[in-house]
Amino acid sequence: MKVELFTPVAYYGDLDAYETWPLRPGWYNSEHGMESMQFGFEQMEAAHEAGFDSLNLAEHHYTSQLTPVPHLFAAALGERLPDAQIAVNGTDLPLHNPIMVAEQYAMLDNLLGGRLRFALLRGTPNEYMTYGTNPWEARDKFEEGVELVIRALTEPEPFGWEGKYFRSRNTALFPQPVQKPHPRILLSANSVASARFAGRMRCDAGISFMAPEKCGEVVAAYREAAADAGWTPTADNILYRQFAYVAETDEQAREDTADKWPQGKGIFATDNLDQLIAMATAGAALAGAPKGAPLDPSMAPKFGEPFLGSPETVLAQIREAERHIGMGRVEFAIVPPSNCLSHEQVIRCIKLIGRELVPVLHADAPAAA
């Protein structure tokens, strides 16, 4: 099994409130911000030295995760670690022009010398308030966008596109990506519909934060759609992301995190009732609720338990997740909840995972897809 690290590039400065969205720009301190970005590099470097297989970033806006444009951080990281695999997991595609997204990833793959992987996602409900994107169009717009990104990355001649959401009379990516036909692309598989689309598009499937026992249906849908499309995914095509923190003992892990795991609150919390309703409505739209339907609390995202404890405990938790999901890649999201983890604690956690878990999980690594 491959082991990957998601680093949020967390802001370690003082904030009046961490569990809120959006953060007030006036709370930002540039000295703390620049130091925090250096901490992000140091955490990635520690993971690379510890034997992690991929160093991963994501796009988030108006939060204490300092990567609204993760491509820039990925490019700088690639200069510091010239032999590391780097992934942007991922881009909130409905917020952007797919041709520009394809151009960004083609250029980044060149800058990284063919070491790039990336994910195309629909994003979380709050992201739809970033640029005023219509969440009711998200699924269809996303699927058309994915097809356009792949076409732009692989088409050797200029081409036109006449879709429902995107139109281009003349598209011709130059530079092209280093990897052929394109860098490996991951799509979200947190629902049956999303999993089927990932299988149909011959992309990797990413399952984020779901309880492992709830994942069987989406994995089956992914494999079935892949078979219909004429290919067979391996375990290496399936990534499972979960919050994680590893300490020397279970007691130390609980004490360090103090039961403050984010569980999504930080990106959905707000003191503004109208904004809260707008985010809840966007979430319902992303979950497939009909437009105008009453808000249903049961459709809110549900998170599985974090990988939390000693190396032995966390290894057992990963094995249990593997039993349900059959993934060949596990991504540790060491996200400082409410800033209760220091940079030094994150570094210690990364090194402990590298020393105690990476060799064991690598021992049964699946064949590459």
DRENDO-1510 file (C-alpha; in Angstrom, 1 decimal, always signed):
<recs>
REC; n; res; u; v; w
REC; 1; MET; +0.0; +0.0; +0.0 .
REC; 2; LYS; +1.2; +3.5; -0.9 .
REC; 3; VAL; +1.3; +6.2; +1.8 .
REC; 4; GLU; +0.5; +9.8; +0.9 .
REC; 5; LEU; +0.4; +13.0; +2.9 .
REC; 6; PHE; -2.1; +15.8; +2.6 .
REC; 7; THR; -0.7; +19.0; +3.9 .
REC; 8; PRO; -3.1; +21.9; +4.3 .
REC; 9; VAL; -0.3; +24.5; +4.6 .
REC; 10; ALA; -2.0; +25.7; +7.8 .
REC; 11; TYR; -1.9; +29.2; +9.1 .
REC; 12; TYR; -0.2; +29.1; +12.5 .
REC; 13; GLY; -0.7; +32.7; +13.5 .
REC; 14; ASP; -3.2; +33.9; +16.1 .
REC; 15; LEU; -6.8; +34.1; +14.9 .
REC; 16; ASP; -9.9; +35.2; +16.8 .
REC; 17; ALA; -11.7; +32.2; +15.5 .
REC; 18; TYR; -10.6; +29.2; +13.5 .
REC; 19; GLU; -13.9; +27.4; +13.2 .
REC; 20; THR; -15.5; +30.0; +10.9 .
REC; 21; TRP; -15.8; +30.8; +7.2 .
REC; 22; PRO; -14.8; +33.1; +5.7 .
REC; 23; LEU; -11.9; +34.2; +7.8 .
REC; 24; ARG; -11.6; +38.0; +8.2 .
REC; 25; PRO; -8.7; +39.3; +6.0 .
REC; 26; GLY; -7.8; +41.7; +8.8 .
REC; 27; TRP; -6.8; +38.8; +11.0 .
REC; 28; TYR; -3.9; +37.9; +8.6 .
REC; 29; ASN; -0.4; +38.7; +9.7 .
REC; 30; SER; +2.1; +38.4; +6.9 .
REC; 31; GLU; +5.0; +37.4; +9.1 .
REC; 32; HIS; +3.0; +34.5; +10.5 .
REC; 33; GLY; +1.7; +33.7; +7.1 .
REC; 34; MET; +5.2; +33.5; +5.5 .
REC; 35; GLU; +6.4; +31.4; +8.5 .
REC; 36; SER; +3.4; +29.1; +8.1 .
REC; 37; MET; +4.2; +28.5; +4.4 .
REC; 38; GLN; +7.8; +27.6; +5.4 .
REC; 39; PHE; +6.3; +25.2; +8.0 .
REC; 40; GLY; +4.3; +23.7; +5.1 .
REC; 41; PHE; +7.5; +23.1; +3.1 .
REC; 42; GLU; +9.2; +21.6; +6.2 .
REC; 43; GLN; +6.3; +19.2; +6.7 .
REC; 44; MET; +6.5; +18.1; +3.1 .
REC; 45; GLU; +10.2; +17.7; +3.3 .
REC; 46; ALA; +9.9; +15.6; +6.5 .
REC; 47; ALA; +7.3; +13.3; +4.7 .
REC; 48; HIS; +9.6; +12.9; +1.7 .
REC; 49; GLU; +12.5; +11.9; +4.0 .
REC; 50; ALA; +10.2; +9.6; +5.9 .
REC; 51; GLY; +9.3; +7.6; +2.7 .
REC; 52; PHE; +5.9; +8.9; +1.8 .
REC; 53; ASP; +5.0; +8.2; -1.8 .
REC; 54; SER; +3.2; +11.4; -2.7 .
REC; 55; LEU; +3.0; +14.9; -1.2 .
REC; 56; ASN; -0.4; +16.3; -1.7 .
REC; 57; LEU; -2.1; +19.8; -1.7 .
REC; 58; ALA; -5.6; +21.1; -2.3 .
REC; 59; GLU; -7.5; +24.2; -3.3 .
REC; 60; HIS; -9.4; +26.0; -0.5 .
REC; 61; HIS; -10.5; +29.6; -0.3 .
REC; 62; TYR; -10.9; +32.1; +2.5 .
REC; 63; THR; -9.7; +29.6; +5.2 .
REC; 64; SER; -6.6; +29.0; +7.4 .
REC; 65; GLN; -5.4; +26.6; +4.7 .
REC; 66; LEU; -3.0; +28.8; +2.7 .
REC; 67; THR; -3.4; +27.3; -0.8 .
REC; 68; PRO; -6.1; +29.0; -2.7 .
REC; 69; VAL; -3.8; +28.5; -5.7 .
REC; 70; PRO; -2.0; +25.2; -4.9 .
REC; 71; HIS; -0.2; +25.1; -8.2 .
REC; 72; LEU; +2.2; +27.8; -7.0 .
REC; 73; PHE; +3.1; +26.0; -3.9 .
REC; 74; ALA; +3.5; +22.7; -5.8 .
REC; 75; ALA; +5.9; +24.4; -8.3 .
REC; 76; ALA; +8.0; +25.8; -5.5 .
REC; 77; LEU; +7.9; +22.4; -3.7 .
REC; 78; GLY; +9.1; +20.7; -6.8 .
REC; 79; GLU; +12.2; +22.9; -6.8 .
REC; 80; ARG; +13.0; +22.0; -3.2 .
REC; 81; LEU; +12.3; +18.3; -3.7 .
REC; 82; PRO; +13.4; +17.4; -7.3 .
REC; 83; ASP; +12.6; +13.7; -6.9 .
REC; 84; ALA; +9.3; +13.8; -5.0 .
REC; 85; GLN; +5.9; +12.9; -6.5 .
REC; 86; ILE; +3.6; +15.8; -6.0 .
REC; 87; ALA; -0.2; +15.9; -6.3 .
REC; 88; VAL; -2.8; +18.7; -6.3 .
REC; 89; ASN; -5.8; +16.9; -4.9 .
REC; 90; GLY; -7.4; +18.9; -6.1 .
REC; 91; THR; -8.9; +21.7; -8.2 .
REC; 92; ASP; -12.5; +22.7; -7.6 .
REC; 93; LEU; -13.3; +22.5; -11.3 .
REC; 94; PRO; -16.8; +24.1; -11.5 .
REC; 95; LEU; -15.2; +27.3; -10.2 .
REC; 96; HIS; -12.8; +27.6; -13.1 .
REC; 97; ASN; -12.4; +27.5; -16.9 .
REC; 98; PRO; -11.4; +23.9; -17.7 .
REC; 99; ILE; -9.0; +25.0; -20.5 .
REC; 100; MET; -7.1; +27.2; -18.1 .
REC; 101; VAL; -7.0; +24.3; -15.6 .
REC; 102; ALA; -5.6; +22.1; -18.3 .
REC; 103; GLU; -3.0; +24.7; -19.2 .
REC; 104; GLN; -2.0; +25.1; -15.6 .
REC; 105; TYR; -1.5; +21.3; -15.1 .
REC; 106; ALA; +0.3; +20.9; -18.4 .
REC; 107; MET; +2.8; +23.6; -17.4 .
REC; 108; LEU; +3.1; +22.3; -13.9 .
REC; 109; ASP; +3.9; +18.8; -15.2 .
REC; 110; ASN; +6.7; +20.3; -17.2 .
REC; 111; LEU; +8.1; +22.2; -14.2 .
REC; 112; LEU; +8.0; +19.0; -12.2 .
REC; 113; GLY; +9.5; +16.9; -14.9 .
REC; 114; GLY; +6.6; +14.5; -15.2 .
REC; 115; ARG; +6.1; +14.0; -11.4 .
REC; 116; LEU; +2.6; +15.4; -11.2 .
REC; 117; ARG; -0.8; +13.9; -10.4 .
REC; 118; PHE; -3.9; +15.9; -9.9 .
REC; 119; ALA; -7.5; +15.6; -8.9 .
REC; 120; LEU; -10.6; +17.3; -10.3 .
REC; 121; LEU; -13.3; +17.8; -7.7 .
REC; 122; ARG; -16.7; +19.6; -7.4 .
REC; 123; GLY; -15.5; +21.2; -4.1 .
REC; 124; THR; -17.2; +21.8; -0.7 .
REC; 125; PRO; -20.4; +23.9; -0.4 .
REC; 126; ASN; -18.6; +27.0; +0.9 .
REC; 127; GLU; -16.4; +27.2; -2.2 .
REC; 128; TYR; -19.5; +28.0; -4.3 .
REC; 129; MET; -19.7; +31.3; -2.5 .
REC; 130; THR; -16.1; +32.2; -3.4 .
REC; 131; TYR; -16.8; +33.3; -7.0 .
REC; 132; GLY; -20.6; +33.1; -7.1 .
REC; 133; THR; -20.7; +29.6; -8.8 .
REC; 134; ASN; -24.2; +28.1; -9.2 .
REC; 135; PRO; -24.2; +24.8; -7.2 .
REC; 136; TRP; -27.3; +23.5; -9.0 .
REC; 137; GLU; -25.2; +23.3; -12.2 .
REC; 138; ALA; -22.3; +21.8; -10.4 .
REC; 139; ARG; -22.5; +18.1; -11.4 .
REC; 140; ASP; -23.3; +18.6; -15.1 .
REC; 141; LYS; -20.8; +21.5; -15.3 .
REC; 142; PHE; -18.1; +19.4; -13.6 .
REC; 143; GLU; -18.6; +16.4; -15.9 .
REC; 144; GLU; -18.4; +18.5; -19.0 .
REC; 145; GLY; -15.3; +20.3; -17.5 .
REC; 146; VAL; -13.6; +17.0; -16.9 .
REC; 147; GLU; -14.1; +15.9; -20.5 .
REC; 148; LEU; -12.8; +19.2; -21.7 .
REC; 149; VAL; -9.7; +19.1; -19.5 .
REC; 150; ILE; -8.8; +15.6; -20.8 .
REC; 151; ARG; -9.5; +16.5; -24.4 .
REC; 152; ALA; -7.3; +19.6; -24.1 .
REC; 153; LEU; -4.5; +17.6; -22.5 .
REC; 154; THR; -4.5; +14.9; -25.2 .
REC; 155; GLU; -5.6; +16.5; -28.5 .
REC; 156; PRO; -2.6; +16.9; -30.9 .
REC; 157; GLU; -4.4; +19.4; -33.1 .
REC; 158; PRO; -6.4; +22.6; -32.4 .
REC; 159; PHE; -10.0; +21.9; -31.7 .
REC; 160; GLY; -13.3; +23.6; -31.0 .
REC; 161; TRP; -15.7; +22.9; -28.2 .
REC; 162; GLU; -19.4; +23.6; -28.2 .
REC; 163; GLY; -20.9; +22.4; -24.9 .
REC; 164; LYS; -23.7; +23.4; -22.5 .
REC; 165; TYR; -21.4; +25.3; -20.2 .
REC; 166; PHE; -18.2; +25.9; -22.1 .
REC; 167; ARG; -17.5; +27.2; -25.7 .
REC; 168; SER; -14.2; +27.6; -27.4 .
REC; 169; ARG; -13.6; +28.1; -31.1 .
REC; 170; ASN; -9.9; +27.3; -30.9 .
REC; 171; THR; -8.2; +25.3; -28.2 .
REC; 172; ALA; -4.5; +24.3; -28.6 .
REC; 173; LEU; -2.5; +23.6; -25.4 .
REC; 174; PHE; +1.2; +24.5; -25.7 .
REC; 175; PRO; +3.1; +23.2; -23.7 .
REC; 176; GLN; +1.7; +19.8; -23.6 .
REC; 177; PRO; +2.1; +17.6; -20.5 .
REC; 178; VAL; +5.2; +15.5; -20.1 .
REC; 179; GLN; +3.3; +12.4; -19.1 .
REC; 180; LYS; +1.3; +10.7; -21.9 .
REC; 181; PRO; -1.5; +10.6; -22.5 .
REC; 182; HIS; -1.7; +12.9; -19.4 .
REC; 183; PRO; -0.8; +12.9; -15.7 .
REC; 184; ARG; -2.9; +10.5; -13.7 .
REC; 185; ILE; -6.2; +12.2; -12.8 .
REC; 186; LEU; -8.2; +11.4; -9.6 .
REC; 187; LEU; -12.0; +12.1; -9.4 .
REC; 188; SER; -14.1; +12.1; -6.2 .
REC; 189; ALA; -15.9; +8.9; -5.5 .
REC; 190; ASN; -17.9; +10.0; -2.4 .
REC; 191; SER; -21.2; +9.1; -4.0 .
REC; 192; VAL; -22.4; +6.3; -6.3 .
REC; 193; ALA; -22.9; +8.8; -9.2 .
REC; 194; SER; -19.4; +10.3; -8.8 .
REC; 195; ALA; -17.8; +6.8; -8.5 .
REC; 196; ARG; -19.5; +5.8; -11.7 .
REC; 197; PHE; -18.3; +8.8; -13.5 .
REC; 198; ALA; -14.7; +8.2; -12.3 .
REC; 199; GLY; -14.9; +4.7; -13.6 .
REC; 200; ARG; -16.4; +5.7; -17.0 .
REC; 201; MET; -13.6; +8.4; -17.4 .
REC; 202; ARG; -10.8; +5.8; -16.6 .
REC; 203; CYS; -9.7; +8.0; -13.7 .
REC; 204; ASP; -8.5; +7.1; -10.2 .
REC; 205; ALA; -11.2; +7.2; -7.5 .
REC; 206; GLY; -10.7; +9.3; -4.3 .
REC; 207; ILE; -12.8; +8.6; -1.2 .
REC; 208; SER; -12.5; +11.3; +1.4 .
REC; 209; PHE; -13.4; +11.1; +5.1 .
REC; 210; MET; -16.3; +8.6; +4.6 .
REC; 211; ALA; -16.7; +5.9; +7.2 .
REC; 212; PRO; -15.0; +2.8; +5.6 .
REC; 213; GLU; -18.1; +0.6; +6.2 .
REC; 214; LYS; -20.1; +3.0; +4.0 .
REC; 215; CYS; -17.7; +2.8; +1.1 .
REC; 216; GLY; -18.5; -0.6; -0.3 .
REC; 217; GLU; -21.3; +0.7; -2.5 .
REC; 218; VAL; -19.3; +3.4; -4.2 .
REC; 219; VAL; -16.3; +1.1; -4.8 .
REC; 220; ALA; -18.6; -1.4; -6.4 .
REC; 221; ALA; -20.1; +1.3; -8.6 .
REC; 222; TYR; -16.6; +2.5; -9.6 .
REC; 223; ARG; -15.5; -1.0; -10.6 .
REC; 224; GLU; -18.7; -1.7; -12.5 .
REC; 225; ALA; -18.5; +1.5; -14.5 .
REC; 226; ALA; -14.9; +0.8; -15.3 .
REC; 227; ALA; -15.7; -2.6; -16.5 .
REC; 228; ASP; -18.4; -1.1; -18.8 .
REC; 229; ALA; -15.8; +1.3; -20.1 .
REC; 230; GLY; -13.4; -1.6; -20.9 .
REC; 231; TRP; -10.8; -1.4; -18.2 .
REC; 232; THR; -10.1; -2.9; -14.8 .
REC; 233; PRO; -8.9; -0.7; -11.9 .
REC; 234; THR; -6.4; -2.1; -9.4 .
REC; 235; ALA; -6.1; -1.2; -5.8 .
REC; 236; ASP; -3.6; +1.5; -6.8 .
REC; 237; ASN; -6.4; +3.3; -8.6 .
REC; 238; ILE; -8.3; +3.8; -5.3 .
REC; 239; LEU; -7.2; +6.5; -2.7 .
REC; 240; TYR; -8.7; +6.8; +0.8 .
REC; 241; ARG; -8.2; +10.1; +2.6 .
REC; 242; GLN; -8.8; +10.4; +6.3 .
REC; 243; PHE; -7.9; +12.8; +9.1 .
REC; 244; ALA; -5.0; +11.3; +11.0 .
REC; 245; TYR; -2.7; +11.8; +14.0 .
REC; 246; VAL; -0.2; +9.3; +15.3 .
REC; 247; ALA; +1.6; +9.5; +18.6 .
REC; 248; GLU; +3.7; +7.1; +20.7 .
REC; 249; THR; +0.6; +6.0; +22.6 .
REC; 250; ASP; -3.2; +6.1; +22.3 .
REC; 251; GLU; -3.3; +8.3; +25.4 .
REC; 252; GLN; -0.8; +10.8; +24.0 .
REC; 253; ALA; -2.7; +11.0; +20.6 .
REC; 254; ARG; -5.9; +11.8; +22.4 .
REC; 255; GLU; -4.3; +14.3; +24.7 .
REC; 256; ASP; -2.5; +16.1; +21.8 .
REC; 257; THR; -5.7; +16.4; +19.7 .
REC; 258; ALA; -8.0; +17.0; +22.7 .
REC; 259; ASP; -10.9; +15.7; +20.7 .
REC; 260; LYS; -10.9; +18.8; +18.5 .
REC; 261; TRP; -11.0; +17.1; +15.1 .
REC; 262; PRO; -12.5; +19.5; +12.6 .
REC; 263; GLN; -15.1; +17.2; +11.2 .
REC; 264; GLY; -15.7; +19.8; +8.5 .
REC; 265; LYS; -16.9; +22.5; +10.9 .
REC; 266; GLY; -14.2; +25.0; +10.0 .
REC; 267; ILE; -15.3; +25.3; +6.4 .
REC; 268; PHE; -19.0; +25.3; +7.1 .
REC; 269; ALA; -19.3; +27.4; +10.3 .
REC; 270; THR; -20.4; +31.0; +10.2 .
REC; 271; ASP; -22.1; +33.5; +12.5 .
REC; 272; ASN; -24.1; +34.9; +9.6 .
REC; 273; LEU; -27.5; +33.1; +9.4 .
REC; 274; ASP; -28.1; +34.0; +5.7 .
REC; 275; GLN; -24.7; +32.7; +4.8 .
REC; 276; LEU; -25.3; +29.5; +6.8 .
REC; 277; ILE; -28.5; +28.9; +4.9 .
REC; 278; ALA; -26.7; +29.6; +1.6 .
REC; 279; MET; -24.0; +27.1; +2.4 .
REC; 280; ALA; -26.6; +24.5; +3.5 .
REC; 281; THR; -28.5; +25.1; +0.2 .
REC; 282; ALA; -25.3; +24.7; -1.8 .
REC; 283; GLY; -24.6; +21.5; +0.1 .
REC; 284; ALA; -28.0; +20.1; -0.7 .
REC; 285; ALA; -27.6; +21.0; -4.4 .
REC; 286; LEU; -24.2; +19.1; -4.4 .
REC; 287; ALA; -25.9; +16.1; -2.7 .
REC; 288; GLY; -28.5; +16.0; -5.5 .
REC; 289; ALA; -31.5; +17.5; -3.8 .
REC; 290; PRO; -34.1; +19.0; -6.2 .
REC; 291; LYS; -34.0; +22.8; -6.4 .
REC; 292; GLY; -36.4; +24.4; -4.0 .
REC; 293; ALA; -36.7; +21.3; -1.8 .
REC; 294; PRO; -36.7; +21.9; +2.0 .
REC; 295; LEU; -33.3; +21.5; +3.6 .
REC; 296; ASP; -32.8; +18.0; +4.9 .
REC; 297; PRO; -30.2; +17.7; +7.8 .
REC; 298; SER; -29.7; +14.0; +6.9 .
REC; 299; MET; -28.0; +15.1; +3.7 .
REC; 300; ALA; -25.2; +16.8; +5.6 .
REC; 301; PRO; -21.7; +15.2; +5.1 .
REC; 302; LYS; -20.9; +12.5; +7.5 .
REC; 303; PHE; -17.3; +11.8; +8.5 .
REC; 304; GLY; -15.7; +8.6; +9.6 .
REC; 305; GLU; -13.5; +8.3; +12.6 .
REC; 306; PRO; -10.0; +9.7; +12.2 .
REC; 307; PHE; -6.9; +7.5; +12.2 .
REC; 308; LEU; -6.0; +8.3; +15.7 .
REC; 309; GLY; -3.7; +6.6; +18.2 .
REC; 310; SER; -0.4; +4.8; +18.5 .
REC; 311; PRO; +1.2; +3.2; +15.4 .
REC; 312; GLU; -0.3; -0.2; +16.3 .
REC; 313; THR; -3.8; +1.3; +16.7 .
REC; 314; VAL; -3.6; +3.3; +13.5 .
REC; 315; LEU; -2.3; +0.3; +11.5 .
REC; 316; ALA; -5.3; -1.7; +12.7 .
REC; 317; GLN; -7.6; +1.1; +11.7 .
REC; 318; ILE; -6.0; +1.2; +8.2 .
REC; 319; ARG; -6.3; -2.6; +7.9 .
REC; 320; GLU; -10.0; -2.3; +8.8 .
REC; 321; ALA; -10.5; +0.4; +6.2 .
REC; 322; GLU; -8.7; -1.7; +3.6 .
REC; 323; ARG; -11.0; -4.6; +4.3 .
REC; 324; HIS; -14.0; -2.5; +3.3 .
REC; 325; ILE; -12.5; -0.4; +0.6 .
REC; 326; GLY; -9.7; -2.4; -1.0 .
REC; 327; MET; -7.6; +0.8; -1.5 .
REC; 328; GLY; -4.0; +0.7; -2.5 .
REC; 329; ARG; -3.3; +4.2; -1.4 .
REC; 330; VAL; -3.9; +5.8; +2.0 .
REC; 331; GLU; -3.7; +9.6; +2.4 .
REC; 332; PHE; -3.1; +11.0; +5.9 .
REC; 333; ALA; -4.7; +14.4; +6.4 .
REC; 334; ILE; -2.8; +15.8; +9.4 .
REC; 335; VAL; -4.9; +18.9; +9.7 .
REC; 336; PRO; -4.3; +20.9; +12.8 .
REC; 337; PRO; -7.8; +21.0; +14.3 .
REC; 338; SER; -8.6; +24.5; +15.7 .
REC; 339; ASN; -4.8; +25.0; +15.6 .
REC; 340; CYS; -4.4; +22.6; +18.5 .
REC; 341; LEU; -1.4; +20.9; +16.9 .
REC; 342; SER; +1.9; +22.7; +16.7 .
REC; 343; HIS; +4.2; +22.5; +13.8 .
REC; 344; GLU; +6.6; +20.4; +15.9 .
REC; 345; GLN; +3.8; +17.9; +16.7 .
REC; 346; VAL; +3.0; +17.6; +13.0 .
REC; 347; ILE; +6.6; +16.9; +12.2 .
REC; 348; ARG; +6.9; +14.3; +15.0 .
REC; 349; CYS; +3.7; +12.6; +13.7 .
REC; 350; ILE; +5.1; +12.5; +10.1 .
REC; 351; LYS; +8.4; +11.0; +11.3 .
REC; 352; LEU; +6.6; +8.4; +13.5 .
REC; 353; ILE; +4.4; +7.4; +10.5 .
REC; 354; GLY; +7.5; +7.1; +8.4 .
REC; 355; ARG; +9.4; +5.0; +11.0 .
REC; 356; GLU; +6.6; +2.7; +12.1 .
REC; 357; LEU; +3.9; +2.5; +9.4 .
REC; 358; VAL; +5.4; +3.3; +6.0 .
REC; 359; PRO; +7.6; +0.1; +5.9 .
REC; 360; VAL; +4.8; -2.1; +7.0 .
REC; 361; LEU; +2.3; -0.7; +4.5 .
REC; 362; HIS; +4.9; -0.7; +1.7 .
REC; 363; ALA; +5.4; -4.4; +2.3 .
REC; 364; ASP; +2.2; -5.3; +0.5 .
REC; 365; ALA; +2.2; -2.4; -2.1 .
REC; 366; PRO; +0.0; -3.3; -5.0 .
REC; 367; ALA; +1.2; -3.3; -8.6 .
REC; 368; ALA; +1.0; +0.1; -10.3 .
REC; 369; ALA; -2.0; +0.7; -12.5 .
</recs>
